[in-house]
Amino acid sequence: MDRSTEFTFGVPWIMSFFHQDWTLSASTAAAAVADQFVEELEPEAVLLVRRDARLLLEGLPPDRITELWQQGVEGGERFYHRGRARDGAEWMRQVLGVCDAWLSRRSDSPALSGADRFEGRDLADQVLSVVEEFRAVLGEGVTDALAECVRHCSPDLAFRLLLQVLPPKSASLSPEYLYLSAEQYARLEALGAAFRYGEYVVSDVKYLVGPYAGNRFATRRPAPPW
């Protein structure tokens, strides 16, 4: 059975709303999320965000949630300095509020079914291994937060968050960038298949397989001349 979407979902999906200019179109972070929760949105999209936010709140301390959010959004180091949320836990509670408000406007009571409920508990060791592989470039804080997410939230959520933090980390290293080896990307792709993800969840980071793709480990290299 397939996931309800071919694209990334849950909390990593709403991370993509927060580009550097998001404040130009929304007065608060909660409003930025609510603006994307249009009436026509499939209820599974909101339910998956809600589930991720609840898992983070129940499984991680506020500072770990803060770390993951900051590393997963563009300009994340400024997110909590704008008076909208003091930490990751408060922000996840706001996200839950937006989800519940949207769901309350429906006449039915939708629920997740099939593959969308799969959390990959049997894949925990594999996710921990691939998270640890990136410790040198992601740093202690985010790597430890991802490892705790595997153990105390779900391997599925931790893996999607890893995929989310890799592109911002690469961009932050400019003019040196994080490149993935072909072997690393193959491992990410294999895990995505094991989690039954849609076509574009893992392939969103495929562009990071750069000119040094033969290297065994994730590396920081000068940008190519073109």
C-alpha positions in Angstrom: 0.0 0.0 0.0 1.3 3.4 -1.0 1.7 6.6 1.1 -0.9 9.3 0.6 1.6 11.6 -1.0 4.6 11.3 -3.4 6.3 14.2 -1.7 7.7 14.9 1.8 5.1 15.1 4.5 4.6 16.0 8.2 6.7 18.4 10.1 9.5 18.3 7.4 6.8 19.5 4.9 5.9 22.6 6.9 9.6 23.3 7.4 9.6 24.1 3.7 7.2 27.0 4.2 9.8 29.0 6.1 12.1 30.5 3.5 14.0 33.6 4.4 11.1 35.9 3.3 8.2 34.2 4.9 7.5 37.1 7.2 6.5 39.2 4.2 3.3 37.2 3.7 2.5 36.1 7.3 2.4 37.9 10.6 3.2 34.9 12.7 4.7 31.4 12.1 1.3 29.8 12.9 -0.3 32.0 10.3 2.3 30.9 7.8 1.2 27.3 8.4 -2.5 28.1 8.5 -2.2 29.9 5.1 -1.0 26.7 3.5 -3.8 24.6 5.1 -6.3 25.4 2.4 -9.8 23.9 2.5 -9.0 21.6 -0.4 -6.0 20.0 1.3 -6.2 16.3 1.8 -6.8 15.6 5.5 -3.9 13.1 5.6 -1.5 16.0 5.0 -2.8 17.7 8.2 -3.0 14.5 10.2 0.6 13.6 9.4 1.8 17.1 10.5 -0.2 16.6 13.7 1.3 13.2 14.4 4.8 14.4 13.9 4.3 17.4 16.2 2.8 15.2 18.8 5.7 12.7 18.6 8.2 15.4 19.0 6.4 16.9 22.0 6.1 13.6 23.7 9.5 12.2 22.8 12.0 15.1 23.0 12.9 17.9 25.4 12.3 21.4 24.1 16.0 22.1 23.3 16.2 19.1 21.0 13.0 20.1 19.1 14.4 23.7 18.8 17.7 22.3 17.4 15.9 20.2 14.8 13.7 23.0 13.7 16.5 25.5 13.4 18.6 23.2 11.4 15.7 22.2 9.1 14.5 25.7 7.9 16.2 28.4 6.0 17.6 31.0 8.4 16.5 28.9 11.3 18.8 30.5 13.7 16.6 33.6 13.6 13.3 31.8 14.0 13.0 31.9 17.8 14.3 35.5 18.0 11.2 37.0 16.5 8.9 36.6 19.6 6.6 34.0 18.0 7.7 31.0 20.1 10.2 30.6 22.9 11.3 27.1 22.0 10.6 24.1 19.9 8.0 22.7 22.3 5.9 25.8 22.3 6.1 26.0 18.5 4.9 22.4 18.2 2.0 23.2 20.4 1.1 26.1 18.1 1.4 23.7 15.1 -1.0 21.3 16.9 -3.4 24.2 17.4 -3.4 25.0 13.7 -3.9 21.3 12.8 -6.8 21.0 15.2 -8.5 24.2 14.0 -8.4 22.9 10.4 -9.7 19.5 11.3 -12.5 21.0 13.4 -13.9 22.6 10.3 -14.6 19.2 8.7 -17.8 17.4 9.1 -16.1 14.0 9.2 -13.4 12.6 11.4 -10.5 11.5 9.1 -7.9 9.1 10.2 -4.6 7.8 8.9 -4.6 4.4 7.3 -2.4 2.0 5.6 1.2 2.9 4.8 0.9 6.3 6.5 0.8 4.6 9.9 4.1 2.8 9.2 6.8 4.2 11.6 9.6 1.7 10.7 10.5 0.6 14.2 12.4 -2.4 12.8 14.5 0.1 10.8 15.8 2.0 13.8 19.3 0.6 13.7 19.7 1.4 10.0 18.5 5.0 10.6 20.8 5.4 13.5 23.7 4.3 11.4 23.0 6.7 8.6 22.5 9.6 11.1 25.8 8.8 12.7 27.5 8.9 9.3 26.8 12.6 9.1 27.9 13.6 12.5 31.1 15.3 11.3 29.2 17.7 9.1 25.9 18.1 11.0 27.6 18.6 14.4 27.0 17.1 17.8 23.7 18.9 18.6 21.6 18.0 15.6 23.1 14.5 15.3 22.3 13.7 18.9 18.8 15.2 18.5 18.2 13.0 15.4 19.4 9.9 17.3 17.0 10.7 20.2 14.2 11.2 17.7 14.9 7.7 16.3 14.7 6.2 19.8 11.9 8.2 21.4 9.7 9.5 18.5 10.0 7.2 15.4 12.7 6.1 12.9 10.4 7.4 10.1 10.2 10.9 11.5 14.0 11.0 12.3 14.9 9.9 8.8 12.6 12.5 7.2 14.2 15.2 9.4 17.6 14.1 8.4 16.6 14.5 4.7 15.3 17.9 5.6 18.4 19.2 7.4 20.9 18.1 4.7 20.2 20.8 2.1 20.2 23.8 4.6 23.5 22.4 6.0 25.0 22.2 2.6 23.9 25.8 1.8 25.3 27.1 5.1 28.8 25.8 4.2 29.0 28.0 1.1 31.4 28.5 -0.7 32.1 24.9 0.4 29.3 22.5 0.1 28.2 19.2 1.5 28.2 16.6 -1.2 26.9 13.0 -0.9 28.7 10.1 -2.4 26.8 7.9 -4.7 27.0 5.1 -2.1 25.5 7.4 0.6 22.6 8.4 -1.7 22.0 4.7 -2.5 21.7 4.0 1.2 19.3 6.9 1.7 17.3 5.7 -1.3 17.1 2.2 0.0 15.8 3.4 3.4 13.2 5.5 1.6 12.0 2.4 -0.2 11.9 0.5 3.1 9.7 3.3 4.5 7.5 3.1 1.5 8.0 6.7 0.6 6.7 8.3 -2.6 9.0 9.1 -5.5 10.1 12.6 -4.4 10.8 12.3 -0.7 14.4 11.1 -1.0 15.1 12.4 -4.5 14.8 16.0 -3.2 18.4 15.6 -1.9 19.7 13.8 -5.0 21.2 17.1 -6.3 23.7 16.9 -3.4 25.4 14.0 -5.2 28.1 16.2 -6.6 31.3 16.1 -8.6 33.0 14.2 -5.7 30.4 11.4 -5.7 33.2 8.8 -5.6 34.1 9.7 -2.0 33.0 7.2 0.6 31.9 9.8 3.2 30.0 13.1 3.1 32.5 15.8 2.4 32.9 19.5 2.3 34.5 20.5 -1.0 35.0 23.8 -2.9 32.2 24.6 -5.2 32.7 23.5 -8.8 33.8 26.3 -11.2 30.6 26.3 -13.2 
